[in-house]
Amino acid sequence: MWKSTFTTLKVFDNETINFSDESKSDEKIKRFANGTIILKKIKFPKISEGENIFVELKQQSNGDAYDRTGTVFFIPQNKPQSFLDGLEKGVKTLPVYENGNGKQYYGITATENYDPSVEMMRFFTAFGINKFNHIQLKDKNWQTISPYREDITDLKPSLSEKELWVGTFIGNYDKGGHKVSLEITIHKSDQNIYKNNAVIPLFNTLNIMEMAGQDYSTMFNNDKGLFVEFTLKKDLKNAQLKYTTTGHGGWENGDEFVPKVNSIFLDGKMTYSFIPWRSECGSYRLYNPASGNFPDGLSSSDLSRSNWCPGTVTNPNFIPLGDLKAGKHTIQVKIPRDLYRRNQF
């Protein structure tokens, strides 16, 4: 009776995301990048004004003990080229972005003929949940599943009455990898928080095809950073930039453990600047059975990180841009030198 009050779109049911040359597509699910990406076509119903949309993923370790970057995304296909072309034909078939640091970044920025993938939810796996629950530690009773759930009602204009490829990526090099289940639910509501009527993908620098040759977002070691030009066909009122950022890696002193300023420039003027940081990671210790313990009494999963914790969702920032006139505009993202970030439009 409870489930009959809302619409459920089943996407994945206990599917494996791993790294193996044995991972193959079938008639229901496409698999790319040695099995680290799974993809399924989903038909969305008409989503009315006032209805809320949620995405929910449940994840367990199937052999991988480490905290990994994960994303749930969909692929816009309203332009001649899409991210699906890169998956099927190779990442270098996608538009390239260069900022002068000598590297080439494929498929991350929008062009006249291409839109990047759109992130529904950024998440990070916990250290070995379920598979490594045999590890015993005094007074610790491990959880068996990591749940990730996020309100994505703001994406309604791109989902309603559309048939779209919906995917999940977890970066890993483990043959066992991870098990995931994914569903999207649509709920009737009297609330009407999101009144947007347009979603315009600008960039997505999370290297979803990492295990198929897509480079890390190292463009921030150059002062230009990420620079995107876009053209509005009509005026926009109360525009917002939906911006998700996480530092995850081991360069320098460890990107994830170094607070760094993110600065957003609209048409050459700084619009927003902040330091993305999470200090409550110790709250999720019971989701991390394989987290390394230190002599000082702390565990790796306790440590504060650059906008993520092992076993949690990363919230997007909604940055007000004001009213934008039709015509050409630019968005630029700068992060201090030697930091490597993954950001999304």
C-alpha positions as CSV (number, residue, x, y, z in Angstrom):
1,M,0.0,0.0,0.0
2,W,2.8,2.4,0.9
3,K,4.7,1.7,-2.4
4,S,1.5,2.4,-4.4
5,T,1.6,6.0,-3.3
6,F,4.6,6.8,-5.5
7,T,6.2,5.7,-8.8
8,T,9.3,3.5,-8.7
9,L,11.6,3.1,-11.7
10,K,13.9,0.1,-11.2
11,V,17.3,0.7,-12.8
12,F,19.7,-1.9,-11.4
13,D,19.1,-4.8,-9.0
14,N,22.2,-6.3,-7.3
15,E,24.4,-5.6,-10.3
16,T,28.2,-6.0,-10.2
17,I,30.5,-3.0,-10.9
18,N,34.1,-4.3,-11.1
19,F,37.2,-4.3,-13.2
20,S,37.5,-7.4,-15.4
21,D,37.8,-8.2,-19.1
22,E,35.1,-10.7,-18.5
23,S,32.5,-8.0,-17.9
24,K,30.2,-7.9,-21.0
25,S,27.0,-6.2,-22.0
26,D,23.8,-8.1,-22.4
27,E,20.3,-7.3,-23.7
28,K,19.4,-5.3,-20.6
29,I,22.5,-3.7,-19.3
30,K,25.5,-2.2,-21.1
31,R,28.9,-2.5,-19.5
32,F,31.9,-0.3,-20.4
33,A,35.5,0.4,-19.2
34,N,36.1,-3.2,-18.1
35,G,32.9,-3.3,-16.1
36,T,33.4,-0.1,-14.1
37,I,30.4,1.6,-15.8
38,I,26.9,0.0,-16.1
39,L,24.2,1.6,-18.2
40,K,20.5,1.0,-18.8
41,K,17.8,2.8,-20.8
42,I,15.0,4.1,-18.6
43,K,11.7,5.7,-19.8
44,F,10.5,8.5,-17.5
45,P,6.8,9.3,-17.2
46,K,5.4,12.8,-17.3
47,I,6.5,14.5,-14.0
48,S,4.0,17.1,-13.0
49,E,4.6,20.4,-11.2
50,G,5.0,19.8,-7.4
51,E,6.2,16.2,-7.8
52,N,9.5,15.3,-6.1
53,I,12.1,13.0,-7.6
54,F,14.6,10.9,-5.6
55,V,17.5,8.7,-6.6
56,E,18.6,5.9,-4.3
57,L,21.5,3.6,-4.6
58,K,22.5,0.8,-2.2
59,Q,26.0,-0.5,-2.3
60,Q,28.1,-3.3,-0.8
61,S,31.7,-4.5,-1.3
62,N,32.0,-7.6,-3.4
63,G,35.8,-7.8,-2.9
64,D,37.1,-4.2,-3.1
65,A,38.1,-2.9,0.3
66,Y,38.7,0.7,-0.6
67,D,36.9,4.0,-0.6
68,R,36.1,4.8,-4.3
69,T,34.6,7.6,-6.3
70,G,31.0,6.8,-7.5
71,T,28.5,8.7,-9.6
72,V,24.9,8.1,-10.9
73,F,24.4,10.0,-14.1
74,F,22.2,10.2,-17.3
75,I,23.3,10.9,-20.8
76,P,21.5,13.8,-22.7
77,Q,21.0,12.9,-26.3
78,N,19.4,16.1,-27.8
79,K,22.6,17.1,-29.7
80,P,24.3,15.3,-32.6
81,Q,26.9,13.8,-30.3
82,S,26.6,12.4,-26.8
83,F,28.7,10.8,-24.0
84,L,27.3,7.4,-25.3
85,D,29.4,7.9,-28.4
86,G,32.5,8.0,-26.3
87,L,31.5,4.9,-24.4
88,E,30.9,2.9,-27.6
89,K,33.6,4.3,-29.9
90,G,36.3,5.5,-27.5
91,V,36.8,8.6,-25.4
92,K,38.9,10.4,-28.0
93,T,35.9,10.6,-30.3
94,L,34.5,13.2,-27.9
95,P,35.2,17.0,-28.0
96,V,38.5,17.9,-26.4
97,Y,39.2,20.6,-23.9
98,E,42.7,22.1,-23.6
99,N,43.8,24.9,-21.2
100,G,47.5,25.2,-22.1
101,N,49.0,22.7,-19.6
102,G,49.8,20.2,-22.4
103,K,47.1,17.7,-21.6
104,Q,43.8,16.9,-23.4
105,Y,40.5,16.3,-21.6
106,Y,37.8,14.6,-23.7
107,G,34.1,14.8,-23.2
108,I,34.0,17.1,-20.2
109,T,32.7,20.4,-21.6
110,A,29.6,21.3,-23.6
111,T,29.9,22.4,-27.2
112,E,27.4,23.4,-29.9
113,N,27.1,19.7,-30.9
114,Y,27.7,18.0,-27.6
115,D,26.5,17.8,-24.0
116,P,28.4,16.0,-21.3
117,S,26.8,13.5,-19.0
118,V,24.7,15.0,-16.2
119,E,25.4,13.8,-12.6
120,M,22.4,12.8,-10.5
121,M,24.4,11.9,-7.4
122,R,28.0,11.9,-6.3
123,F,28.9,9.2,-3.7
124,F,31.9,7.5,-2.2
125,T,32.0,3.9,-1.2
126,A,32.9,2.9,2.3
127,F,35.9,0.7,3.2
128,G,34.8,-2.8,2.4
129,I,31.2,-2.8,3.8
130,N,29.7,-6.3,4.1
131,K,32.4,-8.2,2.4
132,F,34.9,-7.4,5.1
133,N,32.5,-7.5,8.1
134,H,34.5,-10.4,9.4
135,I,37.0,-7.9,10.7
136,Q,36.5,-7.7,14.4
137,L,37.0,-4.6,16.5
138,K,35.9,-4.1,20.1
139,D,32.4,-2.5,20.4
140,K,31.9,-2.2,16.6
141,N,28.9,-3.8,15.0
142,W,29.3,-3.2,11.3
143,Q,26.5,-2.1,9.0
144,T,25.8,-4.4,6.0
145,I,24.8,-1.9,3.3
146,S,25.7,1.7,2.3
147,P,22.5,3.7,1.4
148,Y,22.8,6.8,-0.8
149,R,19.7,8.9,-1.4
150,E,19.3,12.4,-2.9
151,D,16.6,14.7,-4.0
152,I,17.0,15.4,-7.8
153,T,13.7,17.3,-8.4
154,D,15.8,20.1,-9.9
155,L,16.5,17.9,-12.9
156,K,12.9,17.4,-13.8
157,P,13.0,19.4,-17.0
158,S,15.6,16.9,-18.4
159,L,13.8,13.8,-17.1
160,S,10.0,14.2,-17.6
161,E,8.7,12.1,-20.5
162,K,12.2,11.3,-21.7
163,E,13.8,8.0,-22.5
164,L,17.4,8.2,-21.2
165,W,20.5,6.1,-20.6
166,V,21.0,6.0,-16.8
167,G,24.4,4.8,-15.5
168,T,26.5,4.2,-12.5
169,F,30.3,4.3,-12.2
170,I,32.6,3.2,-9.4
171,G,36.3,3.7,-10.0
172,N,38.1,0.5,-9.0
173,Y,40.6,-2.1,-10.2
174,D,39.2,-5.1,-8.3
175,K,37.7,-8.2,-10.0
176,G,35.1,-8.6,-7.3
177,G,34.4,-4.9,-7.2
178,H,31.0,-3.8,-5.8
179,K,27.3,-4.7,-5.8
180,V,24.8,-2.0,-6.4
181,S,21.0,-1.6,-6.6
182,L,19.5,1.6,-8.0
183,E,16.0,3.0,-8.3
184,I,14.4,6.4,-9.0
185,T,11.1,7.3,-7.2
186,I,8.6,10.0,-8.1
187,H,6.4,11.4,-5.3
188,K,3.3,13.6,-5.4
189,S,3.7,16.5,-3.1
190,D,2.2,19.8,-2.1
191,Q,5.7,21.3,-1.9
192,N,7.1,23.2,-4.9
193,I,10.7,24.0,-4.0
194,Y,12.1,23.7,-7.5
195,K,10.3,25.8,-10.1
196,N,13.0,25.6,-12.8
197,N,12.1,25.0,-16.4
198,A,15.5,24.4,-17.9
199,V,18.6,22.3,-17.2
200,I,21.7,23.3,-19.3
201,P,24.7,20.9,-18.9
202,L,28.0,22.9,-19.0
203,F,30.7,20.6,-17.8
204,N,31.4,17.3,-15.9
205,T,35.0,16.7,-15.1
206,L,34.5,13.5,-13.2
207,N,36.4,11.0,-15.4
208,I,33.7,8.4,-15.6
209,M,35.7,6.6,-18.3
210,E,38.9,6.5,-16.1
211,M,39.4,2.8,-16.8
212,A,39.0,3.5,-20.5
213,G,41.5,6.2,-20.9
214,Q,39.7,9.4,-19.7
215,D,42.2,11.5,-17.8
216,Y,41.9,13.0,-14.3
217,S,40.7,16.6,-14.1
218,T,44.3,17.9,-13.7
219,M,43.5,21.1,-15.6
220,F,43.5,23.0,-12.3
221,N,47.3,23.0,-12.2
222,N,47.1,25.8,-14.7
223,D,45.8,29.3,-13.8
224,K,43.2,29.1,-16.5
225,G,41.6,26.1,-14.8
226,L,38.3,25.1,-16.4
227,F,36.9,27.6,-18.9
228,V,33.6,27.0,-20.7
229,E,31.8,29.2,-23.2
230,F,28.0,28.8,-23.7
231,T,25.2,30.6,-25.5
232,L,21.7,31.1,-24.1
233,K,18.9,31.1,-26.7
234,K,16.7,33.2,-24.3
235,D,16.9,35.2,-21.1
236,L,17.1,33.2,-17.9
237,K,15.6,34.5,-14.6
238,N,17.1,33.5,-11.3
239,A,19.7,31.2,-12.8
240,Q,21.7,28.8,-10.6
241,L,24.9,26.8,-11.1
242,K,24.6,23.3,-9.7
243,Y,28.2,22.6,-8.6
244,T,29.5,19.4,-7.1
245,T,33.2,19.2,-6.1
246,T,35.3,16.6,-4.3
247,G,39.1,16.2,-3.9
248,H,40.1,12.5,-4.0
249,G,43.6,11.3,-4.5
250,G,47.1,11.1,-3.3
251,W,49.0,13.8,-5.1
252,E,51.2,16.2,-3.1
253,N,50.1,15.7,0.6
254,G,46.9,13.9,-0.5
255,D,44.3,16.0,-2.3
256,E,41.5,14.8,-0.1
257,F,43.2,16.0,3.1
258,V,44.1,19.5,1.9
259,P,41.5,22.3,2.2
260,K,41.5,24.3,-1.1
261,V,39.5,27.3,-2.3
262,N,37.1,26.7,-5.2
263,S,36.4,30.0,-7.1
264,I,33.6,30.4,-9.7
265,F,33.8,33.2,-12.3
266,L,30.8,34.2,-14.4
267,D,31.7,36.3,-17.5
268,G,35.1,37.1,-16.0
269,K,33.8,38.2,-12.5
270,M,34.1,36.1,-9.4
271,T,30.6,35.0,-8.4
272,Y,31.3,32.5,-5.6
273,S,34.2,31.2,-3.6
274,F,34.4,28.6,-0.8
275,I,36.4,25.8,0.7
276,P,34.7,22.4,0.3
277,W,35.2,20.3,3.4
278,R,33.6,17.6,5.5
279,S,34.4,17.2,9.2
280,E,31.8,14.7,10.3
281,C,33.3,11.6,8.7
282,G,33.7,9.8,12.0
283,S,29.9,9.5,12.1
284,Y,30.1,6.8,9.5
285,R,32.7,4.5,11.2
286,L,30.3,1.6,11.4
287,Y,30.0,1.5,7.5
288,N,33.8,1.1,7.2
289,P,35.0,-2.3,8.5
290,A,38.2,-2.3,6.4
291,S,39.3,1.2,7.3
292,G,42.8,1.3,8.6
293,N,43.3,2.0,12.3
294,F,46.1,4.3,13.6
295,P,48.1,4.2,16.9
296,D,46.4,7.4,18.0
297,G,43.0,5.8,18.3
298,L,41.6,7.2,15.0
299,S,40.7,5.3,11.8
300,S,41.2,6.5,8.3
301,S,37.4,6.8,7.9
302,D,37.3,9.2,10.8
303,L,39.5,11.8,9.1
304,S,38.0,15.0,7.6
305,R,38.2,15.2,3.9
306,S,37.7,17.5,0.9
307,N,33.9,17.5,0.7
308,W,33.3,13.7,1.1
309,C,33.4,10.9,3.6
310,P,33.8,7.2,3.0
311,G,30.2,5.9,2.7
312,T,28.4,9.2,2.0
313,V,26.7,11.3,-0.7
314,T,28.3,14.7,-1.5
315,N,25.8,17.5,-1.6
316,P,25.9,19.8,-4.6
317,N,26.2,23.6,-4.1
318,F,23.5,25.7,-5.7
319,I,25.2,29.0,-6.6
320,P,23.0,31.9,-7.6
321,L,23.9,33.6,-10.9
322,G,21.1,36.0,-11.1
323,D,19.3,37.0,-14.3
324,L,21.2,36.1,-17.5
325,K,20.5,37.7,-20.8
326,A,20.3,35.7,-24.1
327,G,23.7,35.4,-25.8
328,K,27.2,34.3,-25.1
329,H,28.5,33.8,-21.5
330,T,31.5,32.1,-19.8
331,I,31.9,30.1,-16.7
332,Q,35.4,29.6,-15.2
333,V,36.5,27.4,-12.3
334,K,39.8,27.9,-10.5
335,I,41.3,25.8,-7.8
336,P,44.8,26.4,-6.4
337,R,47.8,24.9,-8.2
338,D,48.7,21.2,-7.8
339,L,45.2,20.2,-6.8
340,Y,43.2,17.8,-8.9
341,R,39.4,18.0,-8.6
342,R,36.3,16.4,-9.9
343,N,33.5,18.9,-10.5
344,Q,30.2,18.9,-12.3
345,F,28.2,21.4,-14.1
